[in-house]
Amino acid sequence: MAHANKISHDANFLNRTLWIDDNLRVLRGINSECVDLIYLDPPFNSNRFYNAPLGSEAAGAQFDDTWSLDAVKAEWSELQEAANPALYHTIIGAGLSAGESMQAYLSFMALRVQECHRILKPTGSLYLHCDPHASHYLKQLADVVFGAQNIRNEIVWCYTGPGNVTRHFKRKHDTILFYGKTSKTTLNLDAVRIPYSKETLARRGRTEGMKSIISSSVETNSRRSAAEVEARFGKGKVPEDWWVDIAALTNQPERTGWPTQKPLALLERIIEASSNPGDLVVDPFAGCATTCVAAELAGRRWAGIDIDPKALEVTMDRLRRQVDLRNTITADKLGTTQMPGFARDKTSGDWILPKVTATGEIPVRTDPTRQTRSPRIREIRWHELGEGDCRPCAGCGKEKYREDFHLDHIVPLSKGGQDIDANLQLLCAFCNVTKGNRLTMAELRQRLVQRELGLTS
Ligand SMILES: C[S@@+](CC[C@H](N)C(=O)[O-])C[C@H]1O[C@@H](n2cnc3c(N)ncnc32)[C@H](O)[C@@H]1O
């Protein structure tokens, strides 16, 4: 499953694109292997409904984090029909231990994580942000899609905050699952070094006795100069896989009110570590575009997807605010210092707001590995079904003649199915009419049983 071939394709969309749509539809339209970094901050299966506070910048934004199999029928039937038994059984297992809502949530996530894997370059990485509600199940799911050997870290982001609990300790950490697509994943650990703790500095004599350490290290290692030792130590340390130095958002100026907004500093660390300037960063659950803003500031290309139209408004406001902030900083403190990401107006010298393409239009894949519908698919399916004059129908199971069969989309186009070979099957005329262009295969079978029992006409 964790397979990556060598081709790398150009992105089939513009830098700074924001799609307002279901991310599965959009991800399916993105070329394979064109993205360097994906950060996903999906709903966590918290069984809550989130609303932005009235009066906040994000007022009106909301999303539902409750899950039922009924709401993810299309995904579930696609997983049932698709030839990925490992994924299917992982989800079934989670459903058995944690219930139907977990099964529904993971069905939703599985297809999206699969698409993320497809669009990543072989050097790309995925950071999947979750919390203890589902992190253990999501890790299993992502292990199936990426290959268990490709997990790089399970990062624990710790924060503090109020909470009145009596039956357990306060739950104050999130988990960020970091996967590389292959062993060649981009990783710039030097770019994200952090200061040593006071204790470490004291232990090493950094504060008072640094000079003596340097001179003794020069004595013991004559090839390394004192300046080198000093510079190396001065860069700080590579962070551990538990992050305690990034505060959760409370009332900081960057807060928009978007439910579950993440701190810019968190995304800055991820982007700096796992991409290079000019690389392409995608966030399929963009919210108020923390990833997009961080990518812009770090000089990366970016695209975001969110199903809530309010995301566009808030994103534009945030970008504008960053520009204003940079104008102030530039004027007050930094003079004419370069600011990555934003361009300057040639005549006025002002920082200008980047042009964002906001669209509901699904991208159309242009890469050579895109799947299409082959002209001989009817023929191919007929031969796959066996030999002789008749073949079994995938719906009712009855043996039918060749001319009785219709070519059918397994997952209806109306439910996100695609017009590709993998989604086409032969159904007898009766089943095809019964299924129409809305029912999934599971629903068709249910309908056929009801008919058999005389419960419906
Ligand atoms: C946890 S929030 C992301 C917050 C974001 N990281 C930030 O800092 O603002 C999850 C987001 O996913 C969006 N969402 C939920 N289902 C979606 C779907 N099927 N397609 C696209 N976006 C979706 C919600 O509207 C919500 O904004």
The ligand as an SDF file (V2000), in Angstrom:
LIG
                    3D

 27 29  0  0  0  0  0  0  0  0999 V2000
  -10.6530   21.8070   13.4220 C   0  0  0  0  0  0  0  0  0  0  0  0
  -11.2150   22.9580   12.2600 S   0  0  0  0  0  0  0  0  0  0  0  0
   -9.7410   23.5230   11.4870 C   0  0  0  0  0  0  0  0  0  0  0  0
   -9.1620   24.7310   12.1550 C   0  0  0  0  0  0  0  0  0  0  0  0
   -7.8990   25.2410   11.4650 C   0  0  0  0  0  0  0  0  0  0  0  0
   -6.7780   24.3810   11.6710 N   0  0  0  0  0  0  0  0  0  0  0  0
   -7.5490   26.6290   11.9660 C   0  0  0  0  0  0  0  0  0  0  0  0
   -6.5150   26.8200   12.5810 O   0  0  0  0  0  0  0  0  0  0  0  0
   -8.3670   27.5140   11.7480 O   0  0  0  0  0  0  0  0  0  0  0  0
  -11.9130   21.8600   11.0810 C   0  0  0  0  0  0  0  0  0  0  0  0
  -12.4420   22.5270    9.8440 C   0  0  0  0  0  0  0  0  0  0  0  0
  -12.8190   21.5170    8.9170 O   0  0  0  0  0  0  0  0  0  0  0  0
  -13.9010   22.0020    8.1340 C   0  0  0  0  0  0  0  0  0  0  0  0
  -14.5340   20.8290    7.5060 N   0  0  0  0  0  0  0  0  0  0  0  0
  -15.2950   19.8620    8.0940 C   0  0  0  0  0  0  0  0  0  0  0  0
  -15.6700   18.9470    7.1640 N   0  0  0  0  0  0  0  0  0  0  0  0
  -15.1060   19.3150    5.9970 C   0  0  0  0  0  0  0  0  0  0  0  0
  -15.1030   18.7660    4.6690 C   0  0  0  0  0  0  0  0  0  0  0  0
  -15.7540   17.6350    4.3890 N   0  0  0  0  0  0  0  0  0  0  0  0
  -14.4300   19.4180    3.7120 N   0  0  0  0  0  0  0  0  0  0  0  0
  -13.7570   20.5790    3.9830 C   0  0  0  0  0  0  0  0  0  0  0  0
  -13.7260   21.1380    5.2130 N   0  0  0  0  0  0  0  0  0  0  0  0
  -14.3800   20.5180    6.2030 C   0  0  0  0  0  0  0  0  0  0  0  0
  -14.7550   22.7620    9.1450 C   0  0  0  0  0  0  0  0  0  0  0  0
  -15.5760   23.7190    8.4940 O   0  0  0  0  0  0  0  0  0  0  0  0
  -13.6790   23.3880   10.0500 C   0  0  0  0  0  0  0  0  0  0  0  0
  -13.3870   24.6950    9.6270 O   0  0  0  0  0  0  0  0  0  0  0  0
  1  2  1  0
  2  3  1  0
  2 10  1  0
  3  4  1  0
  4  5  1  0
  5  6  1  0
  5  7  1  0
  7  8  2  0
  7  9  1  0
 10 11  1  0
 11 12  1  0
 11 26  1  0
 12 13  1  0
 13 14  1  0
 13 24  1  0
 14 15  1  0
 14 23  1  0
 15 16  2  0
 16 17  1  0
 17 18  1  0
 17 23  2  0
 18 19  1  0
 18 20  2  0
 20 21  1  0
 21 22  2  0
 22 23  1  0
 24 25  1  0
 24 26  1  0
 26 27  1  0
M  CHG  2   2   1   9  -1
M  END
$$$$
